[in-house]
Amino acid sequence: MTSPMSGPTGADAYQGVAAANAASARSKTLADKDTFMKLLVAQLKYQDPTKPADSTAFMAQTAQFTQVEKLEDMVEMLQSQRMIGASSLVGKTVTYMDEFGALQTGVISSAKLNGDSEPTLRVGNTDVQLSKVTEIMTDAKTA
């Protein structure tokens, strides 16, 4: 029999939990789907044959799973639209508020999307969140 004190303690345990949380955040969507399916299969596998699962509850769980999948599809579509919108700004002159609250102006050289965050625009040597842009100007040469 093992003692509860025989496992990792202190900083080791914290680092292990932090590493596990970081890994799960990267593959959260896949893990959520897999976990849901595993739980559903286990529920069906280990149910009492004399008291089978309520079909209404089973259908509700299936409907919830379908809703989660559709919401994830919508999130992916929204991210794609955000990136298309941000990429259409490349080459445009923008005015944005820097970290000190001062207005700066520059030309967007690139756009990127990091995970679930809003698009980031590269203006000169500065990364600017799209929400910090206060004005977008068409270059006078191309207008």
VENNORUR-V191376 format. One record per residue. N is the residue number from 0. RES is the residue in one letter. SS is DSSP state (H for helix, E for strand, C for the rest). PSI is psi in radians with two decimals (* if undefined). D_LAST is the distance of its C-alpha to the last C-alpha in whole Angstrom. Layout:
BEGIN
N	RES	SS	PSI	D_LAST
N	RES	SS	PSI	D_LAST
END
This chain:
BEGIN
0	M	C	2.34	78
1	T	C	2.61	75
2	S	C	2.55	75
3	P	H	-0.34	72
4	M	H	-0.03	72
5	S	H	-0.20	71
6	G	C	-3.11	68
7	P	C	2.56	65
8	T	C	2.94	65
9	G	H	-2.28	63
10	A	H	-0.63	60
11	D	H	-0.78	60
12	A	H	-0.74	60
13	Y	H	-0.78	57
14	Q	H	-0.66	55
15	G	H	-0.76	56
16	V	H	-0.74	55
17	A	H	-0.73	52
18	A	H	-0.71	51
19	A	H	-0.72	52
20	N	H	-0.71	50
21	A	H	-0.74	47
22	A	H	-0.69	48
23	S	H	-0.55	48
24	A	H	-0.62	45
25	R	H	-0.62	43
26	S	C	0.64	45
27	K	H	-0.78	45
28	T	H	-0.86	44
29	L	H	-0.74	46
30	A	H	-0.70	49
31	D	H	-0.76	49
32	K	H	-0.81	49
33	D	H	-0.77	52
34	T	H	-0.78	54
35	F	H	-0.82	54
36	M	H	-0.71	55
37	K	H	-0.74	58
38	L	H	-0.71	59
39	L	H	-0.78	59
40	V	H	-0.75	61
41	A	H	-0.69	63
42	Q	H	-0.77	64
43	L	H	-0.67	65
44	K	H	-0.70	67
45	Y	C	0.26	69
46	Q	C	2.67	69
47	D	C	2.10	73
48	P	C	-0.46	74
49	T	C	-0.27	76
50	K	C	1.29	73
51	P	C	2.77	70
52	A	C	2.52	67
53	D	C	2.19	66
54	S	H	-0.52	63
55	T	H	-0.77	61
56	A	H	-0.70	61
57	F	H	-0.77	60
58	M	H	-0.66	57
59	A	H	-0.71	56
60	Q	H	-0.73	55
61	T	H	-0.72	54
62	A	H	-0.70	51
63	Q	H	-0.73	50
64	F	H	-0.74	50
65	T	H	-0.71	47
66	Q	H	-0.74	45
67	V	H	-0.77	45
68	E	H	-0.76	44
69	K	H	-0.68	41
70	L	H	-0.68	40
71	E	H	-0.68	39
72	D	H	-0.71	37
73	M	H	-0.67	35
74	V	H	-0.77	35
75	E	H	-0.72	33
76	M	H	-0.73	31
77	L	H	-0.75	30
78	Q	H	-0.69	29
79	S	H	-0.76	27
80	Q	H	-0.69	25
81	R	H	-0.71	24
82	M	H	-0.71	24
83	I	H	-0.77	21
84	G	H	-0.77	19
85	A	H	-0.70	20
86	S	H	-0.46	19
87	S	C	-0.24	15
88	L	C	-0.18	15
89	V	C	2.28	15
90	G	C	-0.20	13
91	K	C	2.64	11
92	T	E	2.29	12
93	V	E	2.71	15
94	T	E	2.33	18
95	Y	E	2.82	21
96	M	E	2.16	25
97	D	C	-3.10	27
98	E	C	-0.26	31
99	F	C	0.00	32
100	G	C	0.07	30
101	A	C	2.57	28
102	L	E	2.32	24
103	Q	E	2.71	22
104	T	E	2.49	19
105	G	E	3.07	17
106	V	E	2.36	15
107	I	E	2.18	17
108	S	E	-0.39	18
109	S	E	2.90	21
110	A	E	2.51	22
111	K	E	2.74	26
112	L	C	2.10	28
113	N	C	1.82	32
114	G	C	-2.27	34
115	D	C	0.00	34
116	S	C	2.99	32
117	E	C	2.82	28
118	P	C	2.55	25
119	T	E	2.30	25
120	L	E	2.46	22
121	R	E	1.99	22
122	V	E	1.88	21
123	G	C	-2.09	22
124	N	C	0.28	26
125	T	E	2.38	26
126	D	E	2.22	26
127	V	E	2.24	25
128	Q	E	2.45	26
129	L	H	-0.61	23
130	S	H	-0.29	25
131	K	H	-0.16	25
132	V	E	2.23	21
133	T	E	-0.34	20
134	E	E	2.47	16
135	I	E	2.22	13
136	M	E	2.46	10
137	T	C	2.39	7
138	D	C	2.26	6
139	A	C	-0.52	5
140	K	C	-0.57	6
141	T	C	-0.17	4
142	A	C	*	0
END
